[in-house]
Amino acid sequence: MSCRIDRVASAENLVVLFISGRITGEHVEMFRGVLEQESGGFAMDLKNVLLVDREAVKLLALSEANGTELRNCPPYIREWVTRERSETQGRPSKQG
């Protein structure tokens, strides 16, 4: 199973991206492109995510740091995202 993203606009003018399947390195660029298309506030519902890898976690952590709400995040993904955010907070940002 690969990654699937369903986009739903809620009554509160908030877009929710329902993500299911596996988010791995091969999907990260496509996933990043979908996130960049969202102009307003949005949330990601991760209830049906089965597997993530480090590249996916980095993207989720960056998205959350930029204000995206991660809903229904499985505990192991939540722990990994939290750890990734705490590790990157002390690092200088890459510019280039």
KEROTOR-559550 format. One record per residue (C-alpha): residue number from 0; x, y, z. Coordinates in pm, 1 decimal, always signed. Layout:
N
 margu        X        Y        Z
   NUM        X        Y        Z
...
//
This chain:
96
 margu        X        Y        Z
     0     +0.0     +0.0     +0.0
     1   +126.2   +345.7    -82.4
     2    +39.1   +689.7    +49.5
     3   -306.4   +836.4    -12.3
     4   -417.7  +1191.7    +65.5
     5   -782.8  +1297.9    +71.8
     6   -851.2  +1671.4    +99.9
     7  -1167.0  +1781.0   +284.7
     8  -1271.9  +2141.0   +353.2
     9  -1452.4  +2176.3   +685.9
    10  -1725.6  +2422.1   +781.2
    11  -1470.5  +2629.2   +976.8
    12  -1281.3  +2708.0   +653.1
    13  -1011.0  +2466.1   +757.5
    14   -877.5  +2209.6   +514.9
    15   -808.2  +1866.0   +659.4
    16   -575.4  +1632.0   +473.7
    17   -666.0  +1272.2   +560.3
    18   -352.7  +1066.4   +507.9
    19   -349.8   +689.9   +491.4
    20   -103.4   +416.2   +413.2
    21   +272.2   +453.8   +421.8
    22   +467.1   +777.5   +406.2
    23   +821.8   +696.8   +305.7
    24  +1109.6   +877.5   +138.5
    25   +971.8   +802.9   -207.0
    26   +648.6   +990.3   -117.2
    27   +800.9  +1286.6    +66.4
    28   +846.2  +1513.6   -237.7
    29   +491.0  +1446.8   -357.4
    30   +365.0  +1501.0     -3.3
    31   +563.3  +1826.7    +26.4
    32   +410.7  +1946.9   -301.8
    33    +58.4  +1882.3   -171.8
    34   +135.2  +2072.9   +150.1
    35   +277.0  +2369.2    -43.7
    36    -48.4  +2398.5   -242.0
    37   -243.8  +2476.6    +75.3
    38   -260.5  +2852.7   +117.0
    39   -463.1  +2883.5   +437.4
    40   -475.1  +2693.6   +762.7
    41   -490.5  +2319.8   +740.7
    42   -458.4  +2010.4   +952.1
    43   -337.6  +1659.2   +881.2
    44   -528.2  +1359.2  +1009.7
    45   -286.5  +1069.8  +1052.2
    46   -528.5   +812.4  +1195.3
    47   -483.2   +571.9   +904.4
    48   -107.9   +607.0   +859.4
    49    +52.4   +265.3   +889.5
    50   +421.4   +343.3   +848.9
    51   +654.8   +642.7   +831.8
    52  +1027.9   +670.9   +783.4
    53  +1274.5   +935.1   +900.3
    54  +1223.9  +1161.8   +597.3
    55   +847.2  +1159.4   +651.3
    56   +889.4  +1235.4  +1021.8
    57  +1117.0  +1530.1   +940.2
    58   +846.9  +1670.7   +710.3
    59   +573.2  +1616.5   +970.6
    60   +786.7  +1783.2  +1239.4
    61   +859.2  +2081.0  +1013.5
    62   +490.7  +2111.0   +921.8
    63   +389.0  +2107.3  +1287.6
    64   +656.3  +2364.2  +1373.4
    65   +506.6  +2586.0  +1101.8
    66   +160.2  +2567.6  +1257.0
    67     -1.2  +2261.8  +1100.3
    68   -211.0  +2059.1  +1341.3
    69   -139.9  +1685.6  +1343.6
    70   -466.1  +1512.5  +1432.9
    71   -515.6  +1151.1  +1542.2
    72   -142.5  +1095.3  +1533.4
    73    -50.3   +736.0  +1627.3
    74   +156.6   +732.5  +1948.8
    75   +476.9   +604.8  +1789.3
    76   +462.2   +877.2  +1522.5
    77   +383.3  +1143.8  +1784.8
    78   +684.8  +1036.6  +1991.1
    79   +913.7  +1039.5  +1687.9
    80   +787.9  +1381.8  +1567.3
    81   +831.4  +1527.5  +1917.0
    82  +1185.2  +1390.3  +1937.1
    83  +1268.6  +1524.5  +1590.0
    84  +1139.8  +1870.9  +1680.5
    85  +1339.0  +1881.8  +2004.8
    86  +1657.2  +1769.6  +1824.7
    87  +1624.1  +2028.4  +1548.3
    88  +1537.6  +2322.4  +1773.3
    89  +1897.2  +2350.1  +1888.3
    90  +2046.5  +2325.4  +1539.2
    91  +2117.9  +2631.4  +1326.0
    92  +1887.1  +2654.1  +1025.2
    93  +2023.5  +2557.7   +685.4
    94  +2030.9  +2839.4   +437.4
    95  +2122.9  +2809.4    +77.4
//
